[in-house]
Amino acid sequence: MTVRTAATPEECLSEVKGLARTHDLVVGDGPGGLDDVSRTLLILADLALLPITPSILDLRSVQQATAIVRYAQDINAGRPSGRLVLNKIRTRDTISRELRTAAPGLGMDVATNVIRDLQAYRDAVQQGTVVTRMIRKAKHAAEEMEMLFAELLPDIAANRSRNSLHKEVING
């Protein structure tokens, strides 16, 4: 894994182009606001994931971001495909239910799998890790992440699954 940072749109463009030549997958994580670096990432992306939490502020922010995604799609013949990812969802929370209902009206596809508001995500950050490496303690959160990954990047997930099966046969 290679990690790079870019402070300007020009640096962002340079880094993305360089990494795309040597890596199969480049993930760009931009700041929550719609500054020039975030806009550049959206224009360069094949897939734009917009996380949205059950909050009126997030709803407004995502409305602006979807407009930028549509702008990028106009420039790039339909790229990037965009997907909203419902984040910090609570099962028995009114605003979470309202977000699930309202999200499709934002004009972008909504991921079927959601990220719930689980303590495991906060624990992972505190421990400097990710939930998929926390074994039993974060089992449900890790399963959520795996299902979301498989939904959003099915080709990569299938390839990873095949490689895992191959390793099991060799190590078996």
LINKA-V831365 format. One record per backbone hydrogen bond with DSSP energy under -0.5 kcal/mol. CO is the residue of the C=O (numbers start at 1). NH is the residue of the N-H. If there is no record, write none. Layout:
# LINKA-V831365
<<CO NH> <CO NH>>
This chain:
# LINKA-V831365
<<8 12> <9 13> <10 14> <11 15> <12 16> <13 17> <14 18> <15 19> <16 20> <17 21> <18 22> <19 22> <19 23> <26 28> <27 29> <28 30> <33 35> <35 39> <36 40> <37 41> <38 42> <39 43> <40 44> <41 45> <46 81> <47 49> <48 50> <48 83> <49 51> <50 85> <52 87> <53 55> <55 59> <56 60> <57 61> <58 62> <59 63> <60 64> <61 65> <62 66> <63 67> <64 68> <65 69> <66 70> <67 71> <68 72> <69 73> <70 74> <71 75> <72 76> <73 78> <74 77> <76 79> <79 76> <81 48> <82 109> <83 50> <84 86> <84 111> <85 52> <86 115> <87 54> <89 117> <90 93> <93 97> <94 98> <95 99> <96 100> <97 101> <98 102> <99 103> <100 104> <102 105> <103 106> <104 107> <109 84> <114 116> <115 89> <116 118> <118 121> <118 122> <119 123> <120 124> <121 125> <122 126> <123 127> <124 128> <124 129> <125 128> <130 133> <131 134> <134 137> <135 138> <136 139> <138 142> <139 143> <140 144> <141 145> <142 146> <143 147> <144 148> <145 149> <146 150> <147 151> <148 152> <149 153> <153 157> <154 158> <155 159> <156 160> <157 161> <158 162> <159 163> <160 164> <161 165> <162 166> <163 167> <164 168> <165 169> <166 170> <167 171> <168 172>>
